[in-house]
Amino acid sequence: MTTTASTASTTSLASVTLEVADPGAAHRFYTAFGVDTRIRLRASEEHSTGFRGFTLALTVSRQATVDSFLGAAVGAGATVLKPAEKSLWGYGGVVRAPDGTIWKVATPAKKDTGPATREIDEMVLLLGVEDVKASKQFYVGRGLTVAKSFGGKYAEFASGEDSPVKLALYKRRGLAKDLGVPAEGIGSHRIVLGSTADPFTDPDGFAWEAAASLAPASPTASARS
């Protein structure tokens, strides 16, 4: 795809929409989980099997907060893929929401420093891509600014002031391994990204739409459509 300078200069991630089979149930889950104001939902019966090629990650400040978010998710119907545990980089765990979306909750804190809160320091959308360098250059061509880059393994983009989520790229197989799932998967990603520029599709099939065309989630209305 050829990108004009005027289009590229205005592109940023403005929203994340999850395509789910039951918007009402998904809305109840994400409200209980505590992220309902950070994502959008819409009904979709798109076919998808296996790993969908992405994860949404919450970074929080305390280990107790990790446990609180993961406990809320499991209590609302999520499946544990990796129980919370300590590692070299901190403490975290991974769950799969009832709609199939994989979520990671983690903190860099090596020790528990106090009681749990419901505060989220950062939300990151990690796209599992086949070629990090090529996808990074594609997004740079769309106007995104690289904030961090580690060769062909990982790249992170600067987020806009109004963006609820930061965009990052990870090698697909490495991301799947980190989440504790097989890397294989086919069909829809079941996620649509809201762009401040024109619609486009990236090299790995992740779809971007004009953010203005994405109405806020309305579970009841979506369920009737």
C-alpha positions as CSV (number, residue, x, y, z in Angstrom):
1,M,0.0,0.0,0.0
2,T,1.3,3.5,-0.9
3,T,0.9,6.0,1.8
4,T,0.8,9.8,1.2
5,A,2.7,12.1,3.5
6,S,-0.6,13.9,4.5
7,T,-2.2,10.6,5.5
8,A,0.8,9.3,7.4
9,S,1.3,12.5,9.4
10,T,-2.1,12.2,11.0
11,T,-2.2,8.4,11.8
12,S,-2.4,7.3,15.5
13,L,-4.3,4.7,17.4
14,A,-7.5,6.2,18.8
15,S,-9.6,3.2,19.8
16,V,-9.7,-0.6,20.1
17,T,-12.9,-2.5,19.2
18,L,-13.3,-6.2,20.1
19,E,-15.6,-8.2,17.8
20,V,-17.6,-10.6,20.0
21,A,-20.4,-13.1,19.5
22,D,-22.4,-11.8,22.5
23,P,-21.9,-8.0,23.2
24,G,-24.1,-8.0,26.2
25,A,-22.2,-10.8,27.9
26,A,-18.9,-9.3,26.9
27,H,-19.9,-5.9,28.3
28,R,-20.8,-7.5,31.7
29,F,-17.4,-9.3,31.7
30,Y,-15.3,-6.2,30.9
31,T,-17.2,-4.1,33.4
32,A,-16.4,-6.7,36.1
33,F,-12.8,-6.9,34.9
34,G,-12.5,-3.1,35.1
35,V,-11.6,-2.2,31.5
36,D,-15.0,-1.4,30.0
37,T,-14.2,2.3,29.5
38,R,-11.0,1.5,27.6
39,I,-12.3,-0.7,24.8
40,R,-15.3,-0.9,22.5
41,L,-17.4,-3.9,21.6
42,R,-19.5,-4.9,18.5
43,A,-21.3,-8.0,17.4
44,S,-19.5,-10.3,15.0
45,E,-19.8,-14.0,14.0
46,E,-16.4,-13.9,12.1
47,H,-14.7,-17.3,12.2
48,S,-11.6,-17.7,14.2
49,T,-9.7,-20.7,15.6
50,G,-6.6,-20.8,17.8
51,F,-4.3,-17.8,18.5
52,R,-5.8,-14.6,17.2
53,G,-2.4,-13.0,16.9
54,F,-2.6,-10.3,19.7
55,T,-3.0,-9.7,23.3
56,L,-4.1,-6.7,25.4
57,A,-1.8,-6.1,28.4
58,L,-2.4,-4.1,31.6
59,T,0.5,-2.6,33.5
60,V,-0.2,-1.8,37.1
61,S,2.0,-0.7,40.1
62,R,1.5,-3.4,42.7
63,Q,1.4,-7.2,42.8
64,A,-1.8,-7.1,44.8
65,T,-3.4,-5.1,42.0
66,V,-2.3,-7.8,39.5
67,D,-4.1,-10.4,41.7
68,S,-7.1,-8.2,42.0
69,F,-7.6,-7.8,38.2
70,L,-6.9,-11.4,37.5
71,G,-9.3,-12.5,40.3
72,A,-12.0,-10.3,38.9
73,A,-11.5,-11.7,35.4
74,V,-11.7,-15.3,36.6
75,G,-14.7,-14.5,38.8
76,A,-16.4,-13.1,35.7
77,G,-15.7,-16.2,33.6
78,A,-12.1,-15.9,32.3
79,T,-9.9,-18.9,31.9
80,V,-6.4,-18.9,33.4
81,L,-3.6,-19.5,30.8
82,K,-0.8,-18.6,33.1
83,P,-1.3,-18.1,36.9
84,A,0.3,-15.0,38.4
85,E,3.9,-15.6,39.3
86,K,7.2,-13.8,39.9
87,S,9.8,-13.6,37.1
88,L,13.0,-11.7,36.2
89,W,10.9,-8.7,35.0
90,G,8.3,-8.5,37.8
91,Y,5.0,-10.3,38.5
92,G,2.1,-11.2,36.2
93,G,-0.4,-13.6,34.8
94,V,-2.5,-14.3,31.7
95,V,-6.2,-15.1,31.2
96,R,-8.5,-15.7,28.3
97,A,-11.8,-13.7,28.4
98,P,-15.0,-15.6,27.6
99,D,-15.1,-13.9,24.1
100,G,-11.6,-15.4,23.4
101,T,-9.5,-12.3,23.9
102,I,-6.2,-12.9,25.7
103,W,-5.3,-10.5,28.5
104,K,-2.0,-10.1,30.4
105,V,-1.8,-8.3,33.7
106,A,1.6,-7.5,35.1
107,T,3.7,-5.2,37.3
108,P,7.4,-4.5,37.2
109,A,7.4,-4.4,41.0
110,K,9.5,-7.2,42.5
111,K,7.9,-7.0,45.9
112,D,4.3,-6.4,47.0
113,T,4.2,-2.8,48.2
114,G,0.7,-2.3,49.5
115,P,-3.0,-3.2,49.1
116,A,-4.7,-3.6,45.7
117,T,-6.1,-0.7,43.8
118,R,-8.1,-0.6,40.6
119,E,-5.7,1.8,38.9
120,I,-4.2,0.9,35.5
121,D,-0.9,2.6,34.7
122,E,-0.9,1.6,31.0
123,M,-2.7,-0.6,28.5
124,V,-0.8,-2.0,25.6
125,L,-2.0,-3.7,22.5
126,L,0.7,-6.2,21.4
127,L,0.3,-7.4,17.8
128,G,2.0,-10.7,17.0
129,V,3.6,-10.2,13.6
130,E,5.7,-12.3,11.3
131,D,8.4,-9.7,10.6
132,V,8.8,-7.0,13.3
133,K,11.2,-4.9,11.2
134,A,8.9,-4.9,8.2
135,S,5.8,-4.1,10.2
136,K,7.6,-1.4,12.1
137,Q,8.6,0.3,8.8
138,F,5.0,-0.1,7.6
139,Y,3.7,1.8,10.6
140,V,6.4,4.4,10.5
141,G,5.3,5.0,6.9
142,R,1.8,5.5,8.3
143,G,3.1,8.3,10.5
144,L,3.6,6.5,13.9
145,T,6.7,7.3,15.9
146,V,8.9,4.5,17.3
147,A,9.4,4.9,21.1
148,K,11.4,1.6,21.7
149,S,12.8,-1.0,19.4
150,F,14.8,-4.2,20.0
151,G,15.9,-5.4,16.6
152,G,13.5,-7.9,15.0
153,K,11.9,-8.9,18.3
154,Y,9.9,-6.0,19.6
155,A,8.9,-2.4,18.7
156,E,6.8,0.1,20.6
157,F,5.2,3.2,19.3
158,A,4.6,6.5,21.0
159,S,0.9,6.9,21.9
160,G,-1.2,10.0,21.4
161,E,-2.4,12.1,24.3
162,D,-6.0,10.9,23.8
163,S,-5.2,7.3,23.0
164,P,-6.4,4.8,25.6
165,V,-3.9,2.2,24.6
166,K,-0.3,2.0,23.4
167,L,0.6,0.0,20.2
168,A,3.5,-2.5,20.2
169,L,4.8,-5.2,17.9
170,Y,6.1,-8.6,19.0
171,K,7.2,-11.7,17.0
172,R,4.1,-13.8,16.7
173,R,5.7,-17.0,18.0
174,G,7.4,-15.2,20.8
175,L,4.2,-13.6,21.9
176,A,2.3,-16.9,21.8
177,K,5.0,-18.5,23.9
178,D,4.9,-15.7,26.4
179,L,1.1,-16.1,26.7
180,G,1.3,-19.9,27.0
181,V,-0.7,-20.8,23.9
182,P,0.2,-22.4,20.5
183,A,1.1,-19.9,17.8
184,E,-1.2,-21.5,15.2
185,G,-4.5,-19.8,14.4
186,I,-6.6,-19.0,11.4
187,G,-9.6,-16.7,10.6
188,S,-10.4,-13.3,11.9
189,H,-8.3,-11.5,14.4
190,R,-11.6,-10.3,16.0
191,I,-10.2,-6.9,16.7
192,V,-10.5,-3.6,14.8
193,L,-8.2,-0.6,15.5
194,G,-9.5,3.0,15.3
195,S,-7.3,5.2,13.2
196,T,-7.2,9.0,13.1
197,A,-6.5,8.7,9.3
198,D,-8.1,6.6,6.5
199,P,-8.9,2.9,6.8
200,F,-6.1,0.5,6.0
201,T,-4.9,-3.1,6.7
202,D,-1.4,-3.9,7.9
203,P,0.9,-6.7,6.6
204,D,-0.5,-9.2,9.1
205,G,-4.1,-8.5,8.4
206,F,-5.0,-6.3,11.3
207,A,-7.7,-3.9,10.2
208,W,-7.9,-0.2,11.0
209,E,-11.0,1.9,10.5
210,A,-11.6,5.7,10.7
211,A,-12.1,6.3,14.4
212,A,-15.0,8.7,13.7
213,S,-17.0,5.8,12.2
214,L,-16.8,3.8,15.4
215,A,-19.7,4.5,17.7
216,P,-19.3,3.8,21.5
217,A,-20.3,0.3,22.5
218,S,-24.0,-0.2,23.1
219,P,-24.3,-3.9,24.1
220,T,-28.1,-4.0,24.0
221,A,-28.3,-2.4,20.6
222,S,-25.5,-4.6,19.2
223,A,-27.1,-7.7,20.5
224,R,-30.3,-6.8,18.6
225,S,-28.5,-6.1,15.3
